Amino acid sequence: MTRKKNVVTRSSVLDNAKGYVTKDRASQHGDMEDNFSTIAKYWAVHLGTEVTAVDVAVMMNLLKVARIKSSPSNMDNWEDGCGYLACGGELAGRKK
């Protein structure tokens, strides 16, 4: 963590988010794109509509936004939201 004694800056939020999304999480959670695609398939069945891996990134970010509403001082929600948007941006960029 780059936080020092409760000092939070936009840079520290982004640095922490970057640390989360760039370290090897595949060994624990599987490949990010495969994981988001699997989630999209489950959600599509439940919702009865098409859902993409990019949609998953957006929806997971919205989950974090909802959590921020009830707990705005919880930095994990801000950092995770940044992380989900970064993953979604990467996935969207691959589609070009």
C-alpha positions in Angstrom: 0.0 0.0 0.0 1.2 3.5 -0.7 -1.0 5.2 1.9 0.7 7.0 4.8 -1.1 7.7 8.0 -4.5 8.2 6.5 -3.2 10.5 3.7 -5.1 9.6 0.6 -4.3 11.1 -2.8 -5.6 10.3 -6.2 -2.2 9.0 -7.0 -2.2 6.6 -4.0 -5.7 5.3 -5.0 -4.5 4.7 -8.6 -1.2 3.2 -7.4 -2.9 0.8 -5.1 -5.4 -0.1 -7.9 -2.5 -0.7 -10.3 -0.8 -2.9 -7.8 -4.0 -5.1 -7.5 -4.6 -5.5 -11.3 -1.0 -5.9 -12.4 0.2 -8.6 -9.9 -0.3 -12.2 -10.8 -3.8 -13.0 -9.8 -4.4 -15.6 -12.5 -2.9 -18.4 -10.3 -5.5 -17.6 -7.7 -8.5 -16.4 -9.8 -7.8 -17.6 -13.3 -7.2 -15.5 -16.4 -9.1 -12.1 -16.1 -10.7 -12.3 -19.6 -11.8 -15.9 -19.1 -13.1 -15.1 -15.7 -15.1 -12.1 -16.8 -16.4 -14.1 -19.8 -17.6 -16.9 -17.5 -19.3 -14.4 -15.2 -21.0 -12.8 -18.3 -22.4 -16.2 -19.4 -23.9 -16.8 -15.9 -25.3 -13.3 -15.8 -26.7 -13.6 -19.3 -28.6 -16.8 -18.4 -30.0 -15.2 -15.2 -30.9 -11.9 -16.9 -32.1 -13.5 -20.2 -30.0 -11.1 -22.3 -26.5 -10.9 -23.8 -23.8 -9.8 -21.4 -20.2 -9.4 -22.3 -16.9 -9.4 -20.4 -16.8 -5.6 -20.8 -20.3 -5.4 -19.2 -19.0 -7.4 -16.3 -16.2 -4.9 -15.7 -18.7 -2.0 -15.8 -21.2 -3.8 -13.6 -18.6 -4.7 -11.0 -17.5 -1.1 -11.0 -21.1 -0.1 -10.4 -21.2 -2.5 -7.4 -18.2 -0.7 -6.0 -20.0 2.7 -6.6 -23.0 1.4 -4.7 -20.7 0.4 -1.8 -19.1 3.8 -1.9 -22.5 5.3 -1.3 -22.8 3.5 2.1 -19.1 3.6 3.0 -17.3 6.5 1.2 -14.2 6.3 3.5 -13.5 2.7 2.6 -10.6 3.1 0.1 -10.9 -0.5 -1.1 -14.1 0.3 -2.9 -12.4 3.3 -4.7 -9.3 1.2 -5.6 -11.3 -1.8 -6.7 -13.5 0.5 -8.9 -10.4 1.8 -10.6 -9.2 -1.7 -11.1 -12.4 -2.9 -12.7 -12.5 0.1 -15.0 -8.8 -0.6 -16.0 -9.7 -4.3 -16.7 -12.7 -3.2 -18.8 -10.6 -0.7 -20.7 -8.1 -3.4 -21.5 -10.9 -5.8 -22.7 -12.5 -3.1 -24.8 -9.2 -2.2 -26.3 -8.7 -5.8 -27.5 -12.0 -5.6 -29.4 -10.8 -2.9 -31.7 
